[in-house]
Amino acid sequence: MKRFLVPVLVFIVLAPTEKAFSLFGVGAYYVSDPISVAEGTDGTAPIMLVRNGFDGARGGGLFIYVDALPFIDLEANIETGFNKYQFEFDNAISELPPVDFGWARVSTYLTARKKVVGFGVPVLGGARINAGGGYNFHSSTPLADLDMVKELLGGNLTASFEADDLEDNLVDYLKENKIDGSGFHLQAGIQAKLLTLNLFVNYRLTFAKDVVPDESSFSSLWAGLAFGM
């Protein structure tokens, strides 16, 4: 019996003093990045690329979380954000009319968070404010520029081309030239419980260079529902 006594005592000492919202849960959410990417011009006439800017990126994600650990809660997210813009390219011989293009990111977040304060909520039954941080990993698409067009034209920006052929090669270019990065983040938000459902609303600040073009950080707001067990 003595060999079982120590593990039991350790569990009693380290166990949470209040009931966890759930042992663990899985959920889905909507995410919005309030970013801003300016329009731009690359090159000089007659070789010129003109790119529109865009504001914001929107997407969604999936997450799992564990609320039953003694000192911290753990969360893992995978998500994507997207917005579209147009660009056009001209040289002395051929012209690429405005093309619908897009910027996108796929991100993974690993977060350790802790309850800051908890309180009762009528009907919902309970809520708490969480804060924490962790590591993140990203892949994002490059913005359209002359280097991209030069590669699509085989290294010669003055060559003639067919617009349809150039557009068909864009997808392959994006796959081969995606931008990979990693960093850390801070997160704070509220978690509310309704029966087996948990509502999450979180603000997150991500520090990762060039995930968003020419930026070393960006913010996100995400809200979702999870099924707790």
N, CA, C and O of each residue as an XYZ file, in Angstrom:
916
protein
N       0.820     -1.206      0.000
C       0.000      0.000      0.000
C       0.856      1.259      0.000
O       0.463      2.279     -0.567
N       2.041      1.193      0.642
C       2.859      2.400      0.749
C       3.281      2.918     -0.629
O       3.396      4.126     -0.836
N       3.510      2.001     -1.559
C       3.979      2.461     -2.869
C       2.898      3.241     -3.629
O       3.207      3.981     -4.563
N       1.630      3.073     -3.229
C       0.558      3.838     -3.851
C       0.268      5.143     -3.107
O      -0.442      6.009     -3.620
N       0.809      5.278     -1.917
C       0.476      6.429     -1.084
C       1.061      7.721     -1.651
O       0.378      8.744     -1.691
N       2.328      7.682     -2.092
C       2.970      8.902     -2.595
C       2.254      9.442     -3.826
O       1.948     10.634     -3.852
N       1.964      8.622     -4.866
C       1.231      9.168     -6.021
C      -0.110      9.776     -5.644
O      -0.508     10.801     -6.198
N      -0.814      9.142     -4.692
C      -2.115      9.667     -4.275
C      -1.954     11.024     -3.611
O      -2.721     11.945     -3.891
N      -0.962     11.159     -2.732
C      -0.725     12.432     -2.054
C      -0.326     13.520     -3.044
O      -0.776     14.662     -2.942
N       0.523     13.156     -4.004
C       0.927     14.139     -5.016
C      -0.283     14.635     -5.794
O      -0.410     15.833     -6.049
N      -1.162     13.732     -6.168
C      -2.360     14.134     -6.912
C      -3.234     15.067     -6.086
O      -3.752     16.059     -6.601
N      -3.399     14.747     -4.796
C      -4.236     15.588     -3.927
C      -3.650     16.989     -3.816
O      -4.387     17.975     -3.850
N      -2.323     17.084     -3.682
C      -1.674     18.388     -3.523
C      -1.746     19.210     -4.800
O      -1.979     20.418     -4.755
N      -1.546     18.552     -5.942
C      -1.460     19.279     -7.208
C      -2.794     19.457     -7.904
O      -2.891     20.260     -8.832
N      -3.799     18.754     -7.501
C      -5.089     18.846     -8.180
C      -5.672     20.234     -8.030
O      -5.437     20.887     -7.013
N      -6.434     20.714     -9.025
C      -7.058     22.028     -8.941
C      -7.980     22.121     -7.737
O      -8.612     21.138     -7.349
N      -8.053     23.312     -7.148
C      -8.902     23.518     -5.975
C     -10.343     23.748     -6.380
O     -11.234     23.690     -5.532
N     -10.603     24.015     -7.681
C     -11.974     24.155     -8.141
C     -12.165     23.274     -9.366
O     -11.201     22.901    -10.034
N     -13.392     22.956     -9.644
C     -13.676     22.057    -10.756
C     -13.313     22.724    -12.070
O     -13.640     23.890    -12.292
N     -12.643     21.993    -12.934
C     -12.302     22.521    -14.251
C     -13.567     22.633    -15.099
O     -14.542     21.915    -14.880
N     -13.534     23.547    -16.073
C     -14.656     23.687    -16.992
C     -14.928     22.360    -17.690
O     -16.084     21.983    -17.883
N     -13.881     21.661    -18.063
C     -13.988     20.339    -18.669
C     -12.607     19.720    -18.650
O     -11.605     20.422    -18.511
N     -12.554     18.405    -18.791
C     -11.252     17.762    -18.863
C     -10.506     18.211    -20.112
O      -9.336     18.589    -20.053
N     -11.205     18.163    -21.247
C     -10.638     18.645    -22.498
C     -11.790     18.936    -23.450
O     -12.940     18.601    -23.165
N     -11.479     19.556    -24.573
C     -12.525     19.892    -25.527
C     -11.965     20.097    -26.910
O     -10.760     20.264    -27.094
N     -12.862     20.082    -27.890
C     -12.508     20.338    -29.282
C     -13.501     21.340    -29.837
O     -14.674     21.325    -29.463
N     -13.042     22.216    -30.730
C     -13.940     23.229    -31.238
C     -13.484     23.839    -32.546
O     -12.446     23.477    -33.098
N     -14.283     24.771    -33.026
C     -14.000     25.492    -34.263
C     -14.253     26.969    -34.024
O     -15.019     27.330    -33.130
N     -13.617     27.831    -34.815
C     -13.760     29.265    -34.587
C     -13.557     30.077    -35.859
O     -13.021     29.597    -36.858
N     -14.003     31.316    -35.780
C     -13.807     32.322    -36.821
C     -12.689     33.249    -36.353
O     -12.631     33.619    -35.181
N     -11.794     33.625    -37.282
C     -10.680     34.491    -36.913
C     -10.594     35.667    -37.878
O     -10.828     35.525    -39.079
N     -10.258     36.822    -37.335
C     -10.086     38.035    -38.133
C      -8.759     38.688    -37.768
O      -8.455     38.889    -36.592
N      -7.966     39.018    -38.802
C      -6.702     39.738    -38.606
C      -6.906     41.183    -39.065
O      -7.087     41.407    -40.262
N      -6.884     42.161    -38.175
C      -7.048     43.559    -38.597
C      -5.754     44.143    -39.162
O      -5.215     45.111    -38.626
N      -5.263     43.547    -40.248
C      -4.012     43.976    -40.851
C      -4.302     44.922    -42.013
O      -5.440     45.030    -42.469
N      -3.272     45.600    -42.482
C      -3.408     46.482    -43.632
C      -2.161     46.357    -44.498
O      -1.044     46.547    -44.019
N      -2.356     46.037    -45.772
C      -1.251     45.919    -46.726
C      -1.471     46.968    -47.813
O      -2.502     46.964    -48.486
N      -0.501     47.864    -47.983
C      -0.644     48.980    -48.901
C      -0.498     48.529    -50.348
O       0.148     47.521    -50.633
N      -1.104     49.282    -51.253
C      -0.909     49.027    -52.676
C       0.526     49.380    -53.046
O       1.193     50.125    -52.328
N       0.996     48.848    -54.158
C       2.381     49.088    -54.523
C       2.617     49.019    -56.018
O       1.848     48.412    -56.763
N       3.702     49.656    -56.437
C       4.146     49.626    -57.830
C       5.579     49.150    -57.857
O       6.415     49.639    -57.096
N       5.871     48.200    -58.727
C       7.214     47.631    -58.834
C       7.705     47.810    -60.268
O       7.058     47.355    -61.211
N       8.860     48.480    -60.432
C       9.421     48.691    -61.753
C       9.091     50.061    -62.305
O       8.432     50.863    -61.643
N       9.544     50.330    -63.511
C       9.267     51.572    -64.224
C       8.851     51.232    -65.649
O       9.253     50.205    -66.195
N       8.035     52.110    -66.251
C       7.544     51.874    -67.612
C       8.724     51.712    -68.574
O       9.719     52.425    -68.448
N       8.629     50.790    -69.530
C       7.427     50.010    -69.875
C       7.268     48.693    -69.111
O       6.302     47.965    -69.339
N       8.209     48.375    -68.200
C       8.105     47.137    -67.430
C       7.613     47.503    -66.035
O       8.354     48.073    -65.235
N       6.370     47.175    -65.755
C       5.788     47.637    -64.499
C       4.728     46.662    -64.000
O       3.924     46.137    -64.770
N       4.752     46.438    -62.697
C       3.721     45.656    -62.024
C       3.014     46.566    -61.031
O       3.664     47.248    -60.238
N       1.711     46.580    -61.068
C       0.894     47.382    -60.153
C       0.032     46.435    -59.325
O      -0.678     45.587    -59.863
N       0.109     46.595    -58.015
C      -0.606     45.704    -57.102
C      -1.542     46.510    -56.211
O      -1.140     47.528    -55.649
N      -2.789     46.062    -56.079
C      -3.721     46.677    -55.140
C      -3.363     46.282    -53.705
O      -2.724     45.257    -53.469
N      -3.782     47.105    -52.770
C      -3.639     46.751    -51.365
C      -4.911     46.074    -50.847
O      -5.869     45.873    -51.593
N      -4.902     45.727    -49.563
C      -6.095     45.151    -48.949
C      -6.053     45.392    -47.444
O      -4.988     45.579    -46.856
N      -7.218     45.384    -46.847
C      -7.362     45.568    -45.399
C      -8.026     44.352    -44.795
O      -9.095     43.930    -45.235
N      -7.390     43.797    -43.792
C      -7.959     42.684    -43.057
C      -7.770     41.342    -43.747
O      -7.577     41.266    -44.961
N      -7.831     40.292    -42.947
C      -7.825     38.918    -43.434
C      -8.759     38.120    -42.530
O      -8.780     38.309    -41.314
N      -9.516     37.240    -43.133
C     -10.504     36.480    -42.377
C     -10.387     35.003    -42.699
O      -9.976     34.619    -43.795
N     -10.752     34.189    -41.738
C     -10.652     32.759    -41.946
C     -11.255     32.002    -40.786
O     -12.176     32.482    -40.124
N     -10.733     30.821    -40.546
C     -11.257     29.991    -39.483
C     -10.227     28.988    -39.017
O      -9.144     28.874    -39.590
N     -10.576     28.264    -37.969
C      -9.636     27.309    -37.425
C     -10.295     26.239    -36.580
O     -11.494     26.286    -36.305
N      -9.491     25.282    -36.177
C      -9.885     24.211    -35.271
C      -8.953     24.222    -34.077
O      -7.782     24.576    -34.206
N      -9.462     23.837    -32.913
C      -8.600     23.824    -31.728
C      -9.015     22.724    -30.761
O     -10.158     22.268    -30.737
N      -8.039     22.326    -29.973
C      -8.273     21.413    -28.862
C      -7.679     22.052    -27.614
O      -6.733     22.836    -27.703
N      -8.229     21.719    -26.462
C      -7.721     22.312    -25.225
C      -7.866     21.323    -24.078
O      -8.683     20.404    -24.121
N      -7.053     21.539    -23.055
C      -7.094     20.733    -21.834
C      -7.192     21.700    -20.657
O      -6.335     22.566    -20.481
N      -8.244     21.544    -19.853
C      -8.491     22.450    -18.725
C      -8.235     21.802    -17.363
O      -8.399     22.458    -16.335
N      -7.842     20.544    -17.338
C      -7.812     19.811    -16.073
C      -6.432     19.721    -15.441
O      -6.275     19.035    -14.431
N      -5.417     20.394    -16.003
C      -4.089     20.339    -15.412
C      -4.029     21.219    -14.153
O      -4.817     22.156    -14.025
N      -3.119     20.933    -13.236
C      -3.107     21.637    -11.951
C      -2.839     23.135    -12.041
O      -3.530     23.915    -11.385
N      -1.863     23.557    -12.827
C      -1.430     24.952    -12.782
C      -1.745     25.738    -14.049
O      -1.952     26.950    -13.978
N      -1.785     25.093    -15.181
C      -2.033     25.787    -16.436
C      -3.007     24.978    -17.293
O      -3.225     23.789    -17.063
N      -3.583     25.651    -18.282
C      -4.379     24.980    -19.295
C      -3.614     25.042    -20.615
O      -2.841     25.970    -20.853
N      -3.832     24.062    -21.453
C      -3.115     23.977    -22.721
C      -4.097     24.063    -23.885
O      -5.241     23.619    -23.794
N      -3.614     24.649    -24.986
C      -4.461     24.839    -26.160
C      -3.610     24.700    -27.420
O      -2.475     25.175    -27.459
N      -4.147     24.059    -28.438
C      -3.467     23.924    -29.729
C      -4.447     24.304    -30.828
O      -5.570     23.803    -30.867
N      -4.018     25.195    -31.723
C      -4.872     25.705    -32.801
C      -4.198     25.519    -34.148
O      -2.976     25.611    -34.262
N      -5.001     25.259    -35.161
C      -4.547     25.371    -36.541
C      -5.583     26.216    -37.276
O      -6.781     25.957    -37.172
N      -5.127     27.226    -38.017
C      -6.055     28.167    -38.613
C      -5.510     28.725    -39.917
O      -4.332     28.570    -40.239
N      -6.393     29.376    -40.657
C      -5.996     30.040    -41.889
C      -6.665     31.401    -41.965
O      -7.771     31.589    -41.458
N      -5.987     32.349    -42.605
C      -6.539     33.672    -42.862
C      -6.293     34.038    -44.314
O      -5.275     33.644    -44.883
N      -7.213     34.792    -44.932
C      -7.126     35.045    -46.368
C      -7.758     36.377    -46.716
O      -8.723     36.809    -46.085
N      -7.196     37.030    -47.742
C      -7.854     38.146    -48.407
C      -7.360     38.201    -49.845
O      -6.284     37.692    -50.158
N      -8.139     38.812    -50.709
C      -7.780     38.845    -52.128
C      -7.426     40.263    -52.559
O      -7.839     41.242    -51.937
N      -6.659     40.351    -53.627
C      -6.326     41.629    -54.244
C      -6.060     41.376    -55.719
O      -6.089     40.228    -56.164
N      -5.804     42.418    -56.474
C      -5.518     42.290    -57.896
C      -4.143     42.875    -58.217
O      -3.656     43.774    -57.532
N      -3.534     42.344    -59.271
C      -2.320     42.953    -59.798
C      -2.337     42.849    -61.318
O      -3.030     42.007    -61.889
N      -1.572     43.706    -61.955
C      -1.431     43.676    -63.406
C       0.016     43.953    -63.776
O       0.747     44.600    -63.026
N       0.427     43.454    -64.948
C       1.812     43.580    -65.391
C       1.846     43.924    -66.875
O       1.074     43.395    -67.674
N       2.755     44.818    -67.220
C       2.944     45.218    -68.613
C       4.425     45.257    -68.940
O       5.249     45.646    -68.112
N       4.755     44.848    -70.162
C       6.065     45.182    -70.712
C       5.834     45.743    -72.118
O       4.689     45.973    -72.507
N       6.870     45.957    -72.857
C       6.724     46.625    -74.151
C       6.005     45.772    -75.183
O       5.575     46.293    -76.212
N       5.862     44.463    -74.933
C       5.313     43.553    -75.936
C       3.942     43.028    -75.543
O       3.030     42.986    -76.370
N       3.790     42.625    -74.280
C       2.557     41.964    -73.853
C       1.993     42.650    -72.618
O       2.646     43.464    -71.966
N       0.750     42.282    -72.328
C       0.056     42.884    -71.185
C      -0.727     41.813    -70.439
O      -1.428     40.999    -71.041
N      -0.593     41.831    -69.120
C      -1.392     40.967    -68.264
C      -2.453     41.835    -67.602
O      -2.125     42.643    -66.733
N      -3.714     41.689    -67.990
C      -4.771     42.511    -67.394
C      -4.935     42.183    -65.914
O      -4.367     41.202    -65.434
N      -5.714     42.998    -65.174
C      -5.882     42.746    -63.738
C      -6.238     41.300    -63.425
O      -7.204     40.751    -63.955
N      -5.443     40.698    -62.560
C      -5.619     39.288    -62.176
C      -6.062     39.221    -60.717
O      -5.474     39.872    -59.853
N      -7.086     38.442    -60.451
C      -7.488     38.201    -59.064
C      -6.444     37.320    -58.403
O      -6.157     36.219    -58.871
N      -5.884     37.812    -57.317
C      -4.824     37.098    -56.617
C      -5.170     37.115    -55.143
O      -6.204     37.665    -54.764
N      -4.351     36.539    -54.317
C      -4.677     36.525    -52.901
C      -3.475     36.346    -52.005
O      -2.435     35.826    -52.410
N      -3.650     36.794    -50.768
C      -2.666     36.545    -49.713
C      -3.321     35.619    -48.701
O      -4.492     35.789    -48.362
N      -2.566     34.642    -48.220
C      -3.115     33.691    -47.255
C      -2.023     33.239    -46.303
O      -0.838     33.253    -46.635
N      -2.443     32.841    -45.122
C      -1.535     32.234    -44.154
C      -2.189     30.991    -43.567
O      -3.409     30.926    -43.421
N      -1.366     30.011    -43.234
C      -1.790     28.840    -42.459
C      -0.899     28.810    -41.221
O       0.327     28.811    -41.331
N      -1.515     28.784    -40.055
C      -0.761     28.949    -38.813
C      -1.129     27.882    -37.790
O      -2.269     27.423    -37.725
N      -0.147     27.507    -37.002
C      -0.344     26.606    -35.868
C       0.094     27.327    -34.599
O       1.176     27.914    -34.552
N      -0.747     27.282    -33.574
C      -0.453     27.931    -32.301
C      -0.480     26.909    -31.168
O      -1.390     26.084    -31.086
N       0.513     26.971    -30.305
C       0.565     26.170    -29.083
C       0.601     27.142    -27.908
O       1.540     27.926    -27.770
N      -0.423     27.088    -27.066
C      -0.609     28.109    -26.033
C      -0.764     27.480    -24.657
O      -1.485     26.498    -24.483
N      -0.080     28.061    -23.691
C      -0.305     27.754    -22.277
C      -1.018     28.950    -21.666
O      -0.541     30.080    -21.773
N      -2.139     28.712    -21.038
C      -2.917     29.817    -20.473
C      -3.348     29.491    -19.043
O      -3.355     28.336    -18.616
N      -3.706     30.550    -18.325
C      -4.077     30.390    -16.920
C      -5.252     31.303    -16.603
O      -5.361     32.403    -17.146
N      -6.119     30.845    -15.729
C      -7.254     31.662    -15.315
C      -6.771     32.873    -14.532
O      -5.977     32.740    -13.600
N      -7.253     34.058    -14.911
C      -6.956     35.282    -14.174
C      -8.017     35.536    -13.117
O      -7.707     35.838    -11.965
N      -9.272     35.410    -13.524
C     -10.381     35.582    -12.589
C     -11.580     34.803    -13.116
O     -11.769     34.688    -14.327
N     -12.383     34.273    -12.212
C     -13.594     33.557    -12.590
C     -14.805     34.174    -11.933
O     -14.700     34.786    -10.870
N     -15.965     34.016    -12.567
C     -17.186     34.586    -12.012
C     -18.380     33.828    -12.552
O     -18.305     33.171    -13.590
N     -19.506     33.934    -11.814
C     -20.727     33.290    -12.251
C     -21.490     34.156    -13.236
O     -21.488     35.384    -13.148
N     -22.142     33.490    -14.175
C     -22.939     34.195    -15.178
C     -24.312     33.550    -15.226
O     -24.406     32.337    -15.416
N     -25.406     34.338    -15.056
C     -26.747     33.749    -15.133
C     -26.954     33.006    -16.442
O     -26.492     33.452    -17.492
N     -27.638     31.888    -16.387
C     -27.941     31.008    -17.515
C     -26.689     30.253    -17.959
O     -26.704     29.025    -18.045
N     -25.598     30.987    -18.242
C     -24.378     30.312    -18.686
C     -23.801     29.440    -17.592
O     -23.320     28.337    -17.850
N     -23.851     29.935    -16.381
C     -23.376     29.142    -15.262
C     -21.988     29.509    -14.795
O     -21.691     29.353    -13.610
N     -21.131     29.987    -15.664
C     -19.788     30.342    -15.236
C     -18.960     30.871    -16.386
O     -19.178     30.524    -17.547
N     -18.010     31.713    -16.044
C     -17.097     32.264    -17.052
C     -15.799     32.619    -16.357
O     -15.747     32.766    -15.136
N     -14.755     32.755    -17.152
C     -13.489     33.165    -16.586
C     -12.653     33.866    -17.650
O     -12.809     33.637    -18.849
N     -11.780     34.708    -17.177
C     -10.838     35.402    -18.050
C      -9.515     34.668    -17.994
O      -8.978     34.420    -16.914
N      -8.988     34.319    -19.160
C      -7.718     33.610    -19.275
C      -6.662     34.501    -19.919
O      -6.984     35.397    -20.699
N      -5.419     34.250    -19.590
C      -4.296     34.942    -20.236
C      -3.131     33.975    -20.341
O      -2.955     33.106    -19.487
N      -2.336     34.130    -21.394
C      -1.198     33.239    -21.570
C      -0.414     33.567    -22.819
O      -0.486     34.678    -23.344
N       0.331     32.595    -23.282
C       1.160     32.788    -24.462
C       1.777     31.480    -24.897
O       1.541     30.436    -24.289
N       2.577     31.542    -25.961
C       3.198     30.323    -26.453
C       3.933     30.539    -27.758
O       4.337     31.654    -28.088
N       4.100     29.450    -28.493
C       4.846     29.444    -29.756
C       3.888     29.262    -30.929
O       2.783     28.741    -30.777
N       4.339     29.705    -32.105
C       3.516     29.586    -33.300
C       4.378     29.315    -34.525
O       5.566     29.636    -34.545
N       3.765     28.721    -35.545
C       4.446     28.351    -36.789
C       3.536     28.718    -37.957
O       2.321     28.540    -37.881
N       4.131     29.236    -39.048
C       3.329     29.798    -40.127
C       3.890     29.447    -41.506
O       5.091     29.232    -41.670
N       3.000     29.396    -42.481
C       3.337     29.432    -43.894
C       2.415     30.453    -44.533
O       1.200     30.393    -44.347
N       2.983     31.399    -45.291
C       2.176     32.428    -45.936
C       2.639     32.622    -47.369
O       3.744     32.225    -47.738
N       1.791     33.232    -48.163
C       2.089     33.429    -49.577
C       2.793     34.762    -49.796
O       2.515     35.728    -49.086
N       3.697     34.827    -50.765
C       4.355     36.098    -51.071
C       3.401     37.014    -51.841
O       2.467     36.551    -52.495
N       3.656     38.316    -51.748
C       2.908     39.260    -52.566
C       3.439     39.246    -53.993
O       4.607     38.937    -54.230
N       2.577     39.581    -54.933
C       2.988     39.659    -56.332
C       4.013     40.778    -56.514
O       3.811     41.893    -56.035
N       5.121     40.475    -57.212
C       6.139     41.473    -57.521
C       6.857     41.083    -58.809
O       6.554     40.056    -59.417
N       7.816     41.921    -59.218
C       8.517     41.654    -60.467
C       9.353     40.389    -60.402
O       9.514     39.713    -61.418
N       9.891     40.049    -59.238
C      10.660     38.805    -59.113
C       9.783     37.599    -59.427
O      10.233     36.644    -60.061
N       8.538     37.646    -58.984
C       7.614     36.556    -59.271
C       7.370     36.449    -60.775
O       7.463     35.365    -61.351
N       7.055     37.588    -61.408
C       6.773     37.572    -62.847
C       8.012     37.153    -63.637
O       7.914     36.433    -64.631
N       9.177     37.613    -63.184
C      10.423     37.253    -63.876
C      10.620     35.742    -63.875
O      11.012     35.164    -64.889
N      10.351     35.102    -62.744
C      10.497     33.648    -62.677
C       9.472     32.955    -63.568
O       9.782     31.959    -64.222
N       8.249     33.483    -63.591
C       7.212     32.894    -64.430
C       7.524     33.041    -65.918
O       7.086     32.228    -66.733
N       8.289     34.087    -66.271
C       8.663     34.323    -67.669
C      10.015     33.721    -68.022
O      10.580     34.030    -69.071
N      10.529     32.872    -67.158
C      11.796     32.220    -67.447
C      12.997     33.123    -67.332
O      14.026     32.873    -67.959
N      12.881     34.184    -66.527
C      14.007     35.067    -66.268
C      14.093     36.275    -67.178
O      15.047     37.047    -67.074
N      13.133     36.467    -68.063
C      13.179     37.578    -69.020
C      11.897     38.395    -68.932
O      10.858     37.979    -69.445
N      11.964     39.566    -68.280
C      10.787     40.407    -68.107
C      10.323     41.061    -69.398
O       9.196     41.551    -69.468
N      11.174     41.077    -70.425
C      10.813     41.721    -71.690
C      10.213     40.733    -72.687
O       9.846     41.126    -73.794
N      10.106     39.456    -72.312
C       9.599     38.446    -73.237
C       8.094     38.599    -73.452
O       7.389     39.115    -72.584
N       7.615     38.160    -74.582
C       6.182     38.122    -74.831
C       5.581     36.923    -74.090
O       6.280     35.951    -73.806
N       4.311     36.995    -73.787
C       3.668     35.910    -73.044
C       2.178     35.913    -73.333
O       1.610     36.898    -73.803
N       1.572     34.784    -73.037
C       0.122     34.646    -73.082
C      -0.404     34.777    -71.656
O       0.062     34.092    -70.745
N      -1.367     35.652    -71.476
C      -1.878     35.920    -70.136
C      -2.392     34.657    -69.452
O      -2.157     34.454    -68.261
N      -3.092     33.808    -70.202
C      -3.654     32.584    -69.603
C      -2.555     31.650    -69.114
O      -2.693     31.035    -68.058
N      -1.463     31.536    -69.870
C      -0.364     30.662    -69.460
C       0.305     31.188    -68.198
O       0.693     30.417    -67.320
N       0.435     32.508    -68.117
C       1.073     33.106    -66.942
C       0.233     32.853    -65.694
O       0.769     32.531    -64.633
N      -1.077     32.999    -65.822
C      -1.963     32.776    -64.677
C      -1.919     31.320    -64.220
O      -1.970     31.039    -63.023
N      -1.823     30.394    -65.180
C      -1.815     28.966    -64.828
C      -0.586     28.599    -64.004
O      -0.633     27.661    -63.209
N       0.500     29.321    -64.183
C       1.743     29.008    -63.465
C       1.799     29.615    -62.067
O       2.708     29.311    -61.294
N       0.836     30.470    -61.741
C       0.891     31.174    -60.456
C       0.776     30.222    -59.275
O       1.472     30.391    -58.274
N      -0.091     29.230    -59.381
C      -0.298     28.305    -58.260
C       0.989     27.558    -57.942
O       1.356     27.422    -56.775
N       1.676     27.071    -58.973
C       2.940     26.363    -58.749
C       3.972     27.289    -58.108
O       4.744     26.867    -57.247
N       3.978     28.549    -58.531
C       4.926     29.504    -57.956
C       4.677     29.691    -56.460
O       5.620     29.709    -55.669
N       3.427     29.827    -56.082
C       3.092     30.039    -54.670
C       3.516     28.847    -53.814
O       4.022     29.024    -52.706
N       3.310     27.643    -54.324
C       3.699     26.455    -53.568
C       5.210     26.406    -53.343
O       5.676     26.012    -52.274
N       5.965     26.810    -54.360
C       7.422     26.705    -54.296
C       8.059     27.871    -53.540
O       9.217     27.775    -53.133
N       7.334     28.955    -53.349
C       7.918     30.161    -52.749
C       7.175     30.628    -51.496
O       7.267     31.795    -51.115
N       6.445     29.722    -50.863
C       5.765     30.105    -49.632
C       6.783     30.531    -48.571
O       7.926     30.076    -48.559
N       6.337     31.408    -47.693
C       7.195     31.965    -46.648
C       6.910     31.229    -45.342
O       5.793     31.271    -44.827
N       7.916     30.563    -44.818
C       7.776     29.847    -43.549
C       8.395     30.666    -42.426
O       9.429     31.307    -42.610
N       7.760     30.640    -41.272
C       8.283     31.388    -40.136
C       7.715     30.865    -38.834
O       6.822     30.018    -38.820
N       8.244     31.381    -37.749
C       7.775     30.996    -36.419
C       8.002     32.163    -35.476
O       8.714     33.111    -35.809
N       7.401     32.092    -34.311
C       7.558     33.165    -33.344
C       6.854     32.817    -32.046
O       6.641     31.646    -31.733
N       6.497     33.847    -31.298
C       5.768     33.641    -30.048
C       4.570     34.580    -30.027
O       4.482     35.507    -30.832
N       3.658     34.336    -29.110
C       2.447     35.143    -29.051
C       1.955     35.298    -27.624
O       2.297     34.511    -26.741
N       1.148     36.326    -27.414
C       0.437     36.578    -26.168
C      -1.054     36.527    -26.467
O      -1.499     36.944    -27.536
N      -1.820     36.012    -25.514
C      -3.261     35.847    -25.749
C      -4.032     36.098    -24.467
O      -3.596     35.708    -23.384
N      -5.185     36.755    -24.594
C      -6.078     36.975    -23.462
C      -7.508     36.933    -23.958
O      -7.799     37.367    -25.072
N      -8.405     36.407    -23.126
C      -9.796     36.331    -23.555
C     -10.689     35.748    -22.488
O     -10.286     35.554    -21.342
N     -11.906     35.475    -22.892
C     -12.914     34.972    -21.969
C     -13.404     33.610    -22.431
O     -13.519     33.348    -23.628
N     -13.689     32.750    -21.466
C     -14.232     31.418    -21.711
C     -15.492     31.278    -20.867
O     -15.434     31.419    -19.645
N     -16.624     31.005    -21.496
C     -17.897     30.851    -20.803
C     -18.457     29.465    -21.064
O     -18.296     28.923    -22.158
N     -19.116     28.887    -20.064
C     -19.600     27.504    -20.146
C     -21.123     27.465    -20.172
O     -21.785     28.153    -19.396
N     -21.666     26.659    -21.069
C     -23.096     26.391    -21.137
C     -23.273     24.903    -21.362
O     -23.096     24.412    -22.477
N     -23.629     24.170    -20.284
C     -23.747     22.722    -20.332
C     -22.434     22.115    -20.830
O     -21.400     22.291    -20.186
N     -22.451     21.411    -21.953
C     -21.212     20.807    -22.463
C     -20.499     21.696    -23.481
O     -19.464     21.310    -24.024
N     -21.046     22.876    -23.742
C     -20.436     23.797    -24.700
C     -19.609     24.851    -23.988
O     -19.954     25.291    -22.892
N     -18.527     25.247    -24.613
C     -17.699     26.336    -24.112
C     -17.559     27.390    -25.205
O     -17.214     27.078    -26.344
N     -17.831     28.640    -24.843
C     -17.672     29.766    -25.751
C     -16.337     30.446    -25.466
O     -16.029     30.761    -24.316
N     -15.541     30.671    -26.519
C     -14.245     31.331    -26.396
C     -14.233     32.606    -27.221
O     -14.666     32.603    -28.373
N     -13.744     33.686    -26.648
C     -13.464     34.919    -27.387
C     -12.074     35.378    -26.952
O     -11.862     35.662    -25.773
N     -11.130     35.455    -27.883
C      -9.744     35.743    -27.542
C      -9.128     36.802    -28.456
O      -9.411     36.862    -29.652
N      -8.289     37.624    -27.860
C      -7.439     38.548    -28.614
C      -6.008     38.021    -28.517
O      -5.540     37.668    -27.435
N      -5.317     37.971    -29.660
C      -3.974     37.398    -29.692
C      -3.026     38.334    -30.446
O      -3.371     38.869    -31.499
N      -1.851     38.518    -29.900
C      -0.810     39.320    -30.536
C       0.342     38.395    -30.885
O       0.961     37.798    -30.004
N       0.627     38.279    -32.185
C       1.631     37.347    -32.701
C       2.890     38.101    -33.097
O       2.826     39.078    -33.843
N       4.025     37.653    -32.602
C       5.321     38.226    -32.959
C       6.041     37.218    -33.858
O       6.651     36.264    -33.375
N       5.959     37.443    -35.158
C       6.584     36.562    -36.142
C       6.853     37.390    -37.393
O       5.929     37.964    -37.968
N       8.090     37.453    -37.809
C       8.504     38.349    -38.884
C       8.035     37.852    -40.243
O       8.152     36.670    -40.566
N       7.495     38.793    -41.043
C       7.142     38.596    -42.454
C       6.012     37.613    -42.712
O       5.775     37.262    -43.868
N       5.303     37.154    -41.685
C       4.081     36.391    -41.941
C       3.092     37.302    -42.658
O       2.547     36.947    -43.704
N       2.869     38.482    -42.082
C       2.200     39.571    -42.779
C       3.286     40.379    -43.480
O       4.282     40.728    -42.846
N       3.129     40.689    -44.771
C       4.198     41.358    -45.522
C       4.732     42.606    -44.825
O       3.978     43.504    -44.449
N       6.055     42.636    -44.664
C       6.780     43.788    -44.126
C       6.430     44.118    -42.680
O       6.652     45.244    -42.237
N       5.889     43.163    -41.942
C       5.544     43.382    -40.537
C       6.226     42.335    -39.666
O       6.434     41.198    -40.088
N       6.571     42.734    -38.447
C       7.191     41.811    -37.499
C       6.186     41.274    -36.477
O       6.527     40.424    -35.655
N       4.945     41.774    -36.531
C       3.905     41.291    -35.631
C       2.539     41.600    -36.240
O       2.415     42.450    -37.122
N       1.525     40.901    -35.757
C       0.154     41.186    -36.177
C      -0.799     40.681    -35.101
O      -0.447     39.814    -34.302
N      -1.993     41.225    -35.089
C      -2.976     40.839    -34.088
C      -4.119     40.072    -34.734
O      -4.353     40.172    -35.939
N      -4.822     39.307    -33.915
C      -5.966     38.517    -34.377
C      -7.031     38.510    -33.292
O      -6.731     38.556    -32.099
N      -8.269     38.453    -33.730
C      -9.398     38.274    -32.826
C     -10.146     37.035    -33.273
O     -10.563     36.937    -34.427
N     -10.317     36.087    -32.360
C     -11.029     34.874    -32.744
C     -12.104     34.509    -31.722
O     -11.961     34.742    -30.522
N     -13.189     33.927    -32.245
C     -14.317     33.533    -31.410
C     -14.849     32.198    -31.922
O     -14.984     31.990    -33.128
N     -15.149     31.293    -30.985
C     -15.624     29.993    -31.412
C     -16.318     29.228    -30.310
O     -16.403     29.680    -29.168
N     -16.814     28.052    -30.676
C     -17.497     27.152    -29.757
C     -16.756     25.827    -29.703
O     -16.221     25.354    -30.705
N     -16.734     25.234    -28.505
C     -16.086     23.947    -28.323
C     -16.999     23.017    -27.536
O     -17.806     23.459    -26.718
N     -16.861     21.753    -27.793
C     -17.570     20.726    -27.046
C     -16.636     20.183    -25.996
O     -15.618     19.574    -26.327
N     -16.963     20.394    -24.724
C     -16.138     19.956    -23.624
C     -16.546     18.601    -23.092
O     -17.723     18.241    -23.117
N     -15.572     17.852    -22.611
C     -15.824     16.493    -22.109
C     -15.282     16.343    -20.688
O     -15.398     15.271    -20.093
